[in-house]
Amino acid sequence: MSRSEREAIARAIADAEEGSSGRIAVRVIPDASVDAFERAKREFEAAGLHRHEHGNAALILVAPKARQFAVIGDRSLHQRVGDAFWQDVVEHSRAYFARGDISGGIQSAVKRIGAALRAHFPQAPA
């Protein structure tokens, strides 16, 4: 992934988190063989996202060489958006990944999660 793609993802995360109390993390791993969902759960914990104050963090894990990805959300976020939301995020990202646009797929997922965070966990005015 190029520097400009990484920067675009970082901007997408900052934009998605703005206006909410939620947090989004992205992991792109080089593994050629991985269970993306299990690895995402481990990465979620390793990043301390399970300790986020409002239980509204999310993690996107992409393993391009394994052609796998996973999107997971913490308990409060999942309770508000449900399984259909996560399936929608996955389906929209999958279209990008299928054409080799890893950065676009990640940004699509980040944008959708950000909209859910702002809708369900708006940041209190300072």
C-alpha positions in Angstrom: 0.0 0.0 0.0 1.4 3.4 -1.0 2.0 6.3 1.4 -0.8 8.3 -0.2 -3.2 5.4 0.3 -2.2 5.1 4.0 -2.7 8.9 4.4 -6.1 8.7 2.7 -7.1 5.9 5.1 -5.9 8.0 8.1 -7.9 11.0 6.9 -11.0 8.8 6.5 -10.6 7.5 10.0 -10.2 11.0 11.4 -13.3 12.2 9.5 -15.3 9.1 10.6 -14.4 9.5 14.3 -15.1 13.3 14.2 -18.4 14.1 15.9 -18.7 10.8 17.8 -17.2 9.2 20.8 -16.3 6.1 18.9 -13.0 4.8 17.7 -11.9 3.0 14.5 -8.7 1.1 13.9 -7.4 -0.5 10.7 -4.9 -3.4 10.4 -3.5 -4.5 7.1 -1.5 -7.7 7.6 0.9 -9.4 5.2 -0.1 -13.0 6.1 -0.8 -15.3 3.1 -2.9 -17.6 5.3 -5.0 -16.3 8.1 -8.4 -16.6 9.7 -9.3 -13.0 9.4 -12.1 -13.0 11.9 -10.0 -14.7 14.6 -7.0 -12.4 13.9 -9.3 -9.3 14.0 -10.5 -10.4 17.5 -6.9 -10.7 18.7 -5.9 -7.4 17.1 -9.0 -5.7 18.7 -7.8 -6.8 22.1 -4.1 -6.1 21.5 -5.0 -2.5 20.5 -7.1 -2.1 23.7 -10.2 -1.3 21.8 -12.2 -3.6 24.1 -11.5 -1.2 26.9 -12.8 1.9 25.0 -15.0 3.8 27.5 -18.3 3.5 25.5 -17.9 0.1 24.0 -18.2 1.6 20.6 -14.9 0.8 18.9 -14.5 -1.0 15.6 -11.6 -2.7 13.8 -11.1 -3.5 10.1 -8.6 -6.1 9.3 -7.4 -6.8 5.8 -5.1 -9.6 4.7 -4.7 -8.9 0.9 -2.4 -11.9 0.2 -4.8 -14.2 1.9 -7.7 -12.5 0.2 -9.5 -12.2 3.5 -10.9 -9.4 5.6 -13.0 -8.9 8.7 -14.8 -6.0 10.3 -15.7 -6.2 14.0 -17.3 -3.8 16.5 -17.5 -3.7 20.3 -20.5 -4.6 22.3 -22.4 -1.3 22.4 -21.8 -0.5 18.8 -22.9 -4.0 17.7 -26.1 -3.8 19.9 -27.1 -0.6 18.2 -26.3 -1.6 14.5 -26.9 -5.3 14.5 -25.7 -8.1 12.1 -27.2 -6.6 9.0 -25.1 -3.5 9.3 -21.9 -5.4 9.4 -23.0 -7.5 6.5 -23.6 -4.3 4.5 -20.2 -3.0 5.4 -18.6 -6.2 4.3 -20.5 -6.4 1.0 -19.7 -2.8 0.0 -16.0 -3.3 0.8 -15.9 -6.6 -1.0 -16.6 -4.9 -4.3 -13.6 -2.7 -3.9 -11.4 -5.5 -2.8 -12.5 -7.6 -5.8 -11.1 -5.0 -8.2 -7.8 -4.8 -6.2 -8.7 -1.4 -4.5 -7.7 -2.3 -0.9 -7.5 1.4 0.1 -11.0 2.1 -1.3 -12.5 -0.9 0.4 -11.0 0.2 3.7 -12.2 3.8 3.3 -15.7 2.6 2.3 -15.9 0.5 5.6 -14.5 3.4 7.6 -17.0 5.8 6.2 -20.0 3.5 6.9 -18.8 2.8 10.4 -18.3 6.5 11.0 -21.8 7.3 10.0 -23.1 4.7 12.4 -20.9 6.1 15.2 -22.2 9.6 14.7 -25.8 8.4 14.5 -25.6 6.3 17.7 -22.8 7.8 19.7 -22.7 11.6 19.0 -19.9 13.4 20.8 -21.2 15.7 23.5 -20.4 19.4 22.7 -17.4 20.8 24.6 
